[in-house]
């Protein structure tokens, strides 16, 4: 009897916090954080578009090439490669 009203009261409390936090973060992130983050990132190597941007980098060929063919295998492959060259 107690467990029923307890969990029922919990969801609304968590929902309110999530809604408030999400709304607040969304608004702030979209108005201030988003603009600053996007502007800063856009000026940099552009993290959202690491495919066309990795071309100008010094070692973008070994990463993009290993990524498309085997994303799971490409991870352990490049990691093992650097130590071997070293």
N, CA, C and O of each residue as an XYZ file, in Angstrom:
344
protein
N       0.854     -1.195      0.000
C       0.000      0.000      0.000
C       0.888      1.242      0.000
O       0.561      2.249     -0.627
N       1.979      1.162      0.688
C       2.883      2.318      0.768
C       3.755      2.416     -0.501
O       4.086      3.492     -0.998
N       4.094      1.229     -0.976
C       4.955      1.186     -2.173
C       4.238      1.766     -3.384
O       4.882      2.306     -4.283
N       2.935      1.662     -3.418
C       2.193      2.140     -4.584
C       2.261      3.671     -4.665
O       2.650      4.224     -5.693
N       1.889      4.336     -3.602
C       1.858      5.807     -3.607
C       3.274      6.384     -3.626
O       3.484      7.515     -4.065
N       4.202      5.630     -3.165
C       5.585      6.143     -3.117
C       6.171      6.283     -4.524
O       6.660      7.355     -4.882
N       6.129      5.219     -5.319
C       6.697      5.274     -6.672
C       5.882      6.200     -7.553
O       6.416      6.805     -8.483
N       4.612      6.313     -7.274
C       3.740      7.169     -8.093
C       4.121      8.635     -7.877
O       4.073      9.456     -8.794
N       4.489      8.925     -6.668
C       4.854     10.310     -6.340
C       6.267     10.624     -6.859
O       6.612     11.775     -7.124
N       7.046      9.585     -6.989
C       8.431      9.756     -7.425
C       8.535     10.159     -8.902
O       9.280     11.076     -9.247
N       7.798      9.481     -9.755
C       7.872      9.770    -11.199
C       7.591     11.237    -11.496
O       8.332     11.859    -12.256
N       6.544     11.798    -10.918
C       6.207     13.198    -11.214
C       7.324     14.124    -10.750
O       7.616     15.130    -11.398
N       7.936     13.787     -9.649
C       8.999     14.642     -9.100
C      10.198     14.590    -10.046
O      10.832     15.609    -10.317
N      10.493     13.411    -10.535
C      11.641     13.249    -11.433
C      11.314     13.875    -12.800
O      12.181     14.432    -13.473
N      10.068     13.767    -13.173
C       9.653     14.284    -14.478
C       9.754     15.819    -14.468
O      10.158     16.449    -15.446
N       9.378     16.371    -13.345
C       9.404     17.839    -13.238
C      10.851     18.342    -13.317
O      11.147     19.359    -13.944
N      11.707     17.613    -12.679
C      13.123     18.021    -12.654
C      13.727     17.851    -14.050
O      14.484     18.698    -14.525
N      13.378     16.748    -14.683
C      13.932     16.466    -16.014
C      13.386     17.493    -17.014
O      14.104     17.971    -17.892
N      12.134     17.808    -16.860
C      11.509     18.760    -17.785
C      12.110     20.154    -17.586
O      12.419     20.874    -18.536
N      12.258     20.493    -16.310
C      12.799     21.815    -15.982
C      14.268     21.901    -16.419
O      14.721     22.897    -16.984
N      14.968     20.840    -16.139
C      16.398     20.831    -16.478
C      16.578     20.796    -18.003
O      17.438     21.473    -18.565
N      15.758     20.004    -18.627
C      15.880     19.862    -20.085
C      15.471     21.178    -20.763
O      16.108     21.641    -21.709
N      14.414     21.741    -20.256
C      13.916     22.989    -20.842
C      14.938     24.109    -20.640
O      15.219     24.907    -21.534
N      15.467     24.125    -19.443
C      16.426     25.183    -19.093
C      17.721     25.001    -19.895
O      18.287     25.950    -20.438
N      18.156     23.760    -19.942
C      19.401     23.471    -20.661
C      19.204     23.682    -22.159
O      20.073     24.210    -22.852
N      18.057     23.263    -22.627
C      17.769     23.389    -24.063
C      17.742     24.863    -24.462
O      18.286     25.267    -25.490
N      17.101     25.631    -23.624
C      16.962     27.060    -23.924
C      18.325     27.757    -23.842
O      18.695     28.569    -24.690
N      19.035     27.404    -22.800
C      20.341     28.040    -22.579
C      21.350     27.549    -23.622
O      22.143     28.316    -24.167
N      21.286     26.276    -23.867
C      22.221     25.671    -24.814
C      21.932     26.163    -26.235
O      22.833     26.290    -27.064
N      20.688     26.428    -26.481
C      20.307     26.838    -27.839
C      20.575     28.340    -28.043
O      20.871     28.797    -29.147
N      20.462     29.064    -26.964
C      20.612     30.520    -27.097
C      22.053     30.972    -26.860
O      22.564     31.859    -27.544
N      22.678     30.354    -25.894
C      24.019     30.833    -25.516
C      25.094     29.764    -25.743
O      26.065     29.969    -26.471
N      24.885     28.644    -25.106
C      25.890     27.574    -25.187
C      26.002     27.052    -26.624
O      27.093     26.788    -27.128
N      24.870     26.918    -27.246
C      24.867     26.360    -28.605
C      25.602     27.289    -29.569
O      26.403     26.854    -30.396
N      25.310     28.553    -29.438
C      25.927     29.530    -30.348
C      27.447     29.560    -30.159
O      28.222     29.566    -31.115
N      27.825     29.578    -28.911
C      29.257     29.662    -28.595
C      29.955     28.354    -28.993
O      31.058     28.348    -29.541
N      29.281     27.282    -28.700
C      29.865     25.962    -28.988
C      29.982     25.749    -30.503
O      30.995     25.265    -31.008
N      28.940     26.118    -31.185
C      28.918     25.936    -32.643
C      29.940     26.855    -33.311
O      30.663     26.458    -34.224
N      29.972     28.076    -32.830
C      30.886     29.071    -33.406
C      32.337     28.631    -33.177
O      33.189     28.728    -34.061
N      32.577     28.155    -31.980
C      33.939     27.742    -31.620
C      34.320     26.469    -32.385
O      35.440     26.308    -32.870
N      33.360     25.603    -32.464
C      33.617     24.319    -33.136
C      33.709     24.522    -34.645
O      34.509     23.892    -35.336
N      32.879     25.406    -35.118
C      32.834     25.655    -36.564
C      34.170     26.243    -37.039
O      34.642     25.972    -38.144
N      34.745     27.044    -36.169
C      36.027     27.686    -36.516
C      37.158     26.645    -36.436
O      38.186     26.765    -37.103
N      36.937     25.649    -35.620
C      37.982     24.607    -35.429
C      37.876     23.550    -36.540
O      37.379     23.848    -37.627
N      38.323     22.361    -36.285
C      38.276     21.303    -37.300
C      36.871     20.757    -37.513
O      36.698     19.722    -38.156
N      35.883     21.433    -36.987
C      34.490     20.994    -37.170
C      34.316     19.542    -36.722
O      34.560     18.628    -37.509
N      33.908     19.316    -35.494
C      33.733     17.962    -34.967
C      32.535     17.246    -35.580
O      32.569     16.025    -35.732
N      31.471     17.979    -35.939
C      30.275     17.333    -36.483
C      30.560     16.780    -37.878
O      29.927     15.813    -38.302
N      31.509     17.386    -38.592
C      31.822     16.923    -39.961
C      33.290     16.500    -40.039
O      34.084     17.128    -40.739
N      33.642     15.449    -39.328
C      35.046     15.010    -39.292
C      35.411     14.208    -40.539
O      36.528     13.698    -40.635
N      34.514     14.092    -41.470
C      34.805     13.302    -42.686
C      35.530     14.176    -43.730
O      36.607     13.809    -44.201
N      34.955     15.302    -44.081
C      35.558     16.172    -45.096
C      36.665     17.032    -44.500
O      37.511     17.556    -45.225
N      36.658     17.172    -43.196
C      37.643     18.041    -42.530
C      38.949     17.294    -42.247
O      40.009     17.917    -42.195
N      38.893     16.011    -42.068
C      40.105     15.238    -41.725
C      41.086     15.208    -42.895
O      42.231     14.785    -42.731
N      40.658     15.641    -44.044
C      41.534     15.627    -45.230
C      42.738     16.560    -45.031
O      43.867     16.188    -45.350
N      42.504     17.747    -44.514
C      43.591     18.720    -44.323
C      44.514     18.309    -43.182
O      45.629     18.818    -43.070
N      44.064     17.408    -42.353
C      44.902     16.992    -41.204
C      46.123     16.207    -41.682
O      46.170     15.779    -42.835
N      47.098     16.019    -40.815
C      48.337     15.309    -41.180
C      48.110     13.808    -41.350
O      48.691     13.191    -42.244
N      47.277     13.220    -40.504
C      47.057     11.761    -40.632
C      45.558     11.456    -40.655
O      45.034     10.787    -39.764
N      44.878     11.962    -41.693
C      43.431     11.749    -41.815
C      43.149     10.540    -42.696
O      42.070      9.951    -42.617
N      44.094     10.173    -43.522
C      43.882      9.046    -44.442
C      43.791      7.713    -43.699
O      42.928      6.892    -44.011
N      44.647      7.495    -42.746
C      44.645      6.211    -42.032
C      43.422      6.076    -41.140
O      42.987      4.967    -40.829
N      42.877      7.201    -40.735
C      41.722      7.129    -39.818
C      40.417      6.929    -40.589
O      39.641      6.031    -40.261
N      40.166      7.748    -41.601
C      38.911      7.652    -42.365
C      38.865      6.360    -43.171
O      37.796      5.790    -43.391
N      40.021      5.911    -43.602
C      40.055      4.691    -44.407
C      39.722      3.470    -43.549
O      39.042      2.545    -43.994
N      40.209      3.491    -42.325
C      39.980      2.338    -41.436
C      38.597      2.412    -40.796
O      38.049      1.417    -40.321
N      38.064      3.605    -40.802
C      36.756      3.804    -40.146
C      35.602      3.245    -40.980
O      34.761      2.514    -40.456
N      35.553      3.574    -42.250
C      34.441      3.136    -43.104
C      34.432      1.628    -43.306
O      33.364      1.018    -43.258
N      35.583      1.011    -43.530
C      35.621     -0.433    -43.780
C      35.331     -1.235    -42.522
O      34.504     -2.146    -42.537
N      36.007     -0.899    -41.440
C      35.803     -1.663    -40.198
C      35.912     -0.738    -38.999
O      37.006     -0.522    -38.478
N      34.810     -0.199    -38.564
C      34.796      0.723    -37.418
C      35.231      0.005    -36.141
O      35.892      0.593    -35.285
N      34.864     -1.246    -36.021
C      35.213     -2.000    -34.805
C      36.655     -2.491    -34.899
O      37.388     -2.513    -33.910
N      37.032     -2.873    -36.082
C      38.393     -3.383    -36.294
C      39.380     -2.227    -36.439
O      40.541     -2.312    -36.038
N      38.879     -1.157    -37.020
C      39.731      0.019    -37.258
C      40.248      0.583    -35.945
O      41.332      1.165    -35.910
N      39.512      0.426    -34.894
C      39.929      0.995    -33.605
C      41.203      0.310    -33.099
O      42.181      0.987    -32.778
N      41.199     -0.997    -33.026
C      42.357     -1.741    -32.514
C      43.495     -1.746    -33.532
O      44.654     -1.943    -33.168
N      43.174     -1.535    -34.775
C      44.222     -1.556    -35.810
C      45.133     -0.336    -35.697
O      46.351     -0.484    -35.604
N      44.558      0.863    -35.703
C      45.374      2.088    -35.624
C      46.077      2.183    -34.277
O      47.158      2.763    -34.176
N      45.482      1.631    -33.271
C      46.084      1.703    -31.927
C      47.341      0.831    -31.881
O      48.326      1.163    -31.220
N      47.279     -0.269    -32.585
C      48.425     -1.202    -32.588
C      49.516     -0.695    -33.537
O      50.697     -1.010    -33.388
N      49.088      0.085    -34.497
C      50.014      0.591    -35.519
C      51.000      1.621    -34.952
O      52.204      1.525    -35.188
N      50.492      2.592    -34.214
C      51.360      3.654    -33.665
C      52.510      3.079    -32.838
O      53.651      3.504    -33.015
N      52.252      2.145    -31.958
C      53.313      1.588    -31.109
C      54.333      0.819    -31.951
O      55.517      0.777    -31.617
N      53.875      0.225    -33.021
C      54.765     -0.579    -33.872
C      55.754      0.367    -34.571
O      56.941      0.061    -34.693
N      55.250      1.505    -35.019
C      56.102      2.472    -35.732
C      57.073      3.108    -34.728
O      58.225      3.412    -35.039
N      56.563      3.289    -33.546
C      57.379      3.923    -32.497
C      58.527      2.981    -32.148
O      59.348      3.300    -31.288
